[in-house]
C-alpha cells in the first residue's frame, strides 16, 4: 500500500481496483498499466478473484474532486497474492501499571491486538495471529497506509441531519485506534472505522467487523467505549459512534425490500441499535443474524453509507457503456419541450452538474418534462421573484403549463453509477426532488430503504446524490413530449 499523493499511487494498489468513473476528464489507469501484474492475478489464473465492490452512496460515479488513489467513490476488493487476515489468539488480563510483557505486546508492530480498558487499573488485551485463510481490508477516514479505502463525510446524507434525537461524538474523541491522518476534527466517521475479512476459498464469504487496526496494528477501546465480557469468557465491544449494517430482506435485485438496521461489534456480533448512537449500553444481541455481507448490504459509518455488491449482483447492473447507450437512445427519440417545441437532449455522462442549454427539466409533482424556462413562479405563494418574474432555478415553486400542478422544477440527470441500479431497464423514472433518472425498478427499490441521516433519523434518499426523497412515493414517472414531425 502506498500513501495517497505519491507517484506510486498512480498504479492500482494491492488488491484494489481503480475503476474508471463517470468523470472522463480524470480516468483511472486501466488494469495492467503498472509495471507489475495486478495483485489479484496468480500464475495460471485467467482473471483475478473479486470478492465484491463497495460503493459510497451520494456521489454518482466519482467524488466531487475526482477519484484519486484510495479516496474514491467505488472500490473493488480482490484476492491478495498473500493472505493478510488475522484471528484471535491469546487473551491477557492486565493490571496497571502494565508489565513489560504486555507493554511489548502493544508495541510490537508485527502483532495485531485489541485492548479493552475496563478501568484505570484493569485492561484486557487480545492478541491476534495470522490467518492464512482470509484477506483483510480496512475502511476509515484516515489516510494512513493501512487503510485500504479512505472514506469522508458525504454531504447530503449523514451530515445533513438536524437537532434532537441521537447524539454523536466527534471521531477525534472516539477512543478507537491512535495516531493522526484524519480529514476533519468535526467528522463523525472514525479514522479506523471497520474492517472486512474475506475468505480466500470459495464461496469467498465476506464478513464485516467494527473498528480497524491503526499503524501500530492495535485497536484501543477506552473507558468510555461500550465493552463487555461474553458468556464464554471472551471480550467484545462497540466503537463510539458505531458501525451499522442492514442486509436486504430478500434478493436485492429480484425482490428488493429493506431489512432492519443493526449494529456490528468489534468481534462481528450483531446487536439491536443502541438508544443513542454513542450510548455505552449496547443493544440486545440478535442471535439469528450474522455479519456476513450479501449483495445489497448497506454499511453506515456515521457520516457515509456504503453499498456492498457481489460479483453476481454486479453482472445484473448496467455498465458505463450501457448507460451511455441508454442516454443515446433517449436522445434519439428527440423529446421536445411541449411549450417551446425545442428538442431536448441529456448531456454527456462526463458533464455531471453542468446544466446544458438543451437539458430536459421536470416538474417533479407531475412528471411533465420541459426545456428550461424562467417563468411560472407563483407570486401569491410569497416566493422571492426577481425582475421580470424570474428567480434562481433552485428557489420557489413553478406551475406546470400542462397540468397546472405546482411544485419544484429541476433539471434531469442520468444516474451514472451503474452499481446503484437494480436492473438495466430503460431510464423512465426520476427521484424527487433531485431529478436523477434511472429505471423504474431502481427508483421503487431505493424509495423503500430508510438510510441513516445525521445523528438521529432514518429517511429514504436518492442513492446518486443523497437528497432526502419527497412526495408520496419519492419518485415520478417522466412524461416526455415526442417530436411534432
N, C-alpha and C positions, 0 to 999 in steps of 0.2 A: 504494500500500500504506500502511496506517495502523498505528500501534502498537496492540497489544492493550491494552484498557482505556480507550481514548479513545472519545469519543462517536461518532466516525465508524466504529468497529469494529462498530457495530450493523447496518450495511449490508454486503452482500456485497462483499468486496474485489475488485480487478481479477482477472478470470478464475478466480475461485474460487467454488465453490458452497457455500453454507451449508445443508447438507442437514438436514432435521428428524431428530432422533434418537428413540430409544425413550423417552427421558425426557421425557414430555409436559409436565412441570412447567416445563421450560426449553426451549421450542421456538425454533428458529431462524426469523428472519424469512423470509417467502416471497420468491421472486424477484420483482423489480419493486417491492419495498416501499421502495426508496430513491428519491430524487428524480431520479436519473439512471438511464438504462436499463442493463441488465446488460451487462457488457463483452464477453460473447460474442455479442451481437446486433449486426448490421450492417444498414444501410438495405436493405430488401427481403428480408432473411432471415426465414424463418418460425420458426426456432429456432436457438439457439447451437450451434456445433460443439463437441462434447465429445470430448476426446482419450481420457479414461478416468478411473478413480477409484482412489484409494489408500485402503486400509482397514488400520488398525492392529489386529493380532491381540491378543486378550485383553481387549477392552473391551465386547463385546456390545452395540453400538449407541450408546454415548456414554461419555465419560470419567466417572470416579467423581464428580467435582465438576461435571459438566455440560460440554458443548461450548461453548467461548467463543472467538469470533474465530478466530484462526489456530491455536489449540491445541484440537484436536478429534480424534475417533476416525476420521473419514472425510472425505475431501476430493475434490471433482471438479475436474478440470483442463479449462478451456475455452479456446478460441482467443481470444487477446488482440486488442483493436482495433488494436494496433500491435505489430509484431514486436520482441522484446527479446533474441533469441538472439545468440550470439557464436560466432566460429570463429577458429582460429589464424591469425596473420598474419605477424609478424616475430619472428625469434629473435635475441637479443643474448647474446653471451658476455661476461661482466663480470668484471673483476678488482677486488679490493678495494684501496683504497677506491673506492666507486662514482664513476664520472664523472658530471658534472651531468646529462647526457642521460638516463642510466639511472635516476638518482635521480628525475628528473622523470617517467619512465615509471611508477615505482611510486607516486608521489604524485599523479598525475593521476587524479582521481576519475571522469573520463569515459572512462577507458581501462582495460579489463579486462586482467589479466595474471596469469601463473603464474610464480613464482620458485622455481627449483630450486637449493638451496645444496649444491654439491658439496664444498666445503671452506671454510675460513675466508677463503681468498684467491680463490675462484673460484665464480661463480654463473652460471646460465643463466636469462635472462628471456624468456618467450614472450609477446609482445603479442597480444591478441585484437582482432578487429574486428567490427563489427556484421554480423549475418547476417539479411537480410530474409526468409529462408525458414523460420525456426524461432522458436518461443517457448521461453523458459527458465523453469523452475520450480525453486526451491531448497528443500531439506528439511534441517532440523537442529534442534539443541537451543536455539540462540539465539533470543531474542525480538526481535531487531533487525528492522527493517522489510524488509530484503532477503530474509528467509526467508519463503517462502510457506506452509509447513506446519511448525509447531512440534511437535516430537516429543520426548517424555521417556521415561525408562525405564519399561518395562511390568513391573509386579510379577507374579511367577509365570512369566515367560518367561526372558529372557536374564539377569535379575538373580538368578535362583534357583539357579544352578549352584554346585557346591561346589568344594573344592580339587583340586589336581592338574591335569595336562594343560596346556591352553593358558594362556598368561599374557597379560593385557591391561593396558595402561596407562590411567590416568585421562585423560579427554579434555582436562583442563586443561593437560597437558603434551604434547599431541599434535603441535604444530608445524604445524597446518593452520589457516590464517586468523589473524586477530588481533582484538583488541577483546574486550569482555565480552558480557554477555547470556545467560550460561549459567544453568542452574537449580541445579546442584549440582556441587561440585568432585569428588564421588565418582562422578558419572555417567561411563559409558564411551561414551556417544553423543557424537559430535563436534558442536561448535557449528554447523559448516557441513559437514554430513555428505555430501550428494550433491546432484546436480542432474539434472534430466530435461529433455531437449531434444525438443520435438515439432515435426514438420514441419507447416507451415501448409496444405499442399495434400494432397489425398487420395493415398494411404490414411492420412495423418496418423500416420506411424510415430513411436513414442516410443522414445528411447534414454536409457540411464542412464550417468552418469559419477560417479566418486568425487570427493568434495570439492566445496564450494560457495564462491562468491566472498564475501568479507567486505564490510564497509561501505565500504572503500576500493577495492572491486572487484578485490581481489587474492587469490590463493591462494599460501601460502608452504609449501613442503616443506623443512623444516630438514635439518640434517646427519644426524639420526637416522632420518629417514624413508627408506623404500626408494625408490630412484630410479635411473634408468639412461638411457643414450643408446641409441636404437633403431638398427637397421641402416641406416635411411635418413637418419640424422643428426639426428633429432628427439629430444625428451625425453619421458619418461613416468615415472610413479611411483605409489606406493600410499600411502594415508593410514595413520596409526598403527595403528588397530585394524581398518581395512579395511571395505569395503562388499561384502557377499556377496550373490550372486543365484543363484536356482535357477529355471530355466524348467521347466514340466511336460514330461514325456517324450512325452505325447500331447495330445489335446484335453482341456482342463481339466475340461470338463463331461461330454462323452460317454464319454471313456476316461481317467479320472483316474489318473495314475501319476506318482510323483515323478521328477524328473530328478537332476542332480548339482550340488551346491553349488560355485560358482566365485567368484573374486574379480574385481571390476571395478577397473580402473586409472583414474587421473585423466583419461587420454585415451580411455577407453572400451574398452580392450582386455580380453580375457578370459584369466584365469590360473587354474591349479590352486591350491588353498589352500596357504598357507604352512605350514611345520612348526609354528609357533606363531603366534597371531593377530597379534602385533606384531613378528614377526621382520623383520630388514632384508633377508633374502634372499627374493626373490619366488619364486612357484611357476612351473611350466612354462607357457609360452604355449599356449593352446588355440586353434588357428587356425581350426577348423571351427565355432566357436560365436561368437555376437555379443552385443552389449549391447542389442539390440532387445528391448523388453518385449513380452510376449504375454499373452493372457488367462490368469491364474493364476500369473504370475511372482511370486516371493517375493523381497523385498529385506530383508536383515538389516543393521541399523546398530549391532550390538553393544550391545544394550540394548532394542531394539524391532524387531519384524518386521512389514513392511508387505506387503499383498497388492495386486497391480495387476489391476484388472478393466477390460476393454474395454467399450464400449457394447453390442457384440453379446453378450458374455458376460453382462452385467447384465440384458439382456432375458430371459434364461432363469432368472433368480433371482426369488424371491418379493418382492413389495413389502411395506411395513409393513402395508398394508391387507389383503393376502392372508394375512399371518401372523396378523393378528387374526381373520380368518375361520377359519383352521385352529384357532386356540385355541377359538373359539366352537363349532366342530364337535366338538372333543374333549369340551368340557363338556356339549354337547347329548346326547352318548351316555350321560351320567350314570354315569361309572365309580364303583364303590363299593369301599370297603375290605373285603376278604374276611373280616376278623375283626370289625371294629366295625360293618360294614354302613352306615356313613355315606357320603353322596355326596361325591365329591371334585371339585375344580374348580381348573383352572390360573388363577392370579391375572392381573390385567391386565398387559399388557406394560410399563406405566408403573411398576408396583410391583416393579421388579427388586431382588433381595436383601432383600426384606421378606417373611418367611415368613408366609403366610396360614394360618388355622386349618383351612381346607378343602384346603390344598395337598397334592397327592399326593407320597408318598415312595416310594423304591425300594430294594430290596436289590440292590446292583449286581452281585453274583456270580450271581444267578439271574434277575433282571428282574421279580420279583413286585412289584406296585405296591400300597401300603397307604396308609392315613391315618397321621398321626403317632401314635406311642405311645412311652412311656418305659420299656418293659420289653423283655426279650430279650437282655440283656447276658450274655456268657459269663464268669462269675466265675472259672471254672477256668483261663482264659487270663491271669489276672493283671491284668485291666483295672481301672481306677480307678472302681469303682462307688460311687455316692453313697448317701445314706439312702433306704431303701425300694426299693433295686435300681435307682435312677435314676442317670443321668450325663449330662453335656452331650452334645448331639446330635453334636458334632464329635469325640468321643473314643470309643474302644472299637469293637468289632465286635458285630453283632447276629446272632441266629439267626432265619432266616425261619420263621414259623409254618406256612407252606405246604409247604416242601420241606426244612426243617431245615439248609439251607446257611448257613454263617456268613460274614459279610463286612460291608463298610461299608453304612451305612443313611443315605441322604441325600435331601434334598428335590429335586424335579424342577423345572427351569426351562426355559422355552422359549427357544431361541436366537433373539434378535430382531434380529440384524444380517443382513439378507437377502443382502448381498453375499458372505457366507461360505458360503451354500448352493450346492450343485451342481445342485439342481433344486428344483421346487416341490412335491415329493411330501409325503405325509402324515407328520406327526411321530411315527414309530413306534419310534424308537431313541434311546438316550441314551449319551453319553460316560461312561466310567468313569475315575475315581471321582467326578467333579464333578456329574453328573446333568443336564447340558444336553441338551435334547431337540431333535431335528431329524429330517430324513428319513434313510432307510437309506443312500441313495447318498452323502449328505453325511458321515455318520459313517465309512463304509467308505473314502471318499476321503481324509479328513484323518488317519485312523488309519495310513495308509501313509507319511505325509510326515514325515521327520525334520527337526525345527526346531532351530536353534542354541540352546543353553542355557548361560548363564554364559560362562565363558572357554574351555571345552574340549569340551563334549559336544553331541551331537545326540540328540533324543528326540522322539517323537510327542507332541503336546499338543492339548488342546481349543482350537479357534480362538476360542471365545467367552470363555474365561477364562484360558487359558494353563496350566492344570493338566496336569502330566505324566499321560499315559494309563497305565492299569494293566490287568492281565488278559491273556488270550491274544490278544484282538482289539482291546482298547481301547474297546470299546463293547458294548452289550447291547440285545437286543430287549425291549421293555416288554410285560409281561403284565398286562393290565387285567382286573378282575372287573366284568362287566356288572351292571346292576340286577336284583335278585331278582324284582321285579314286572314 
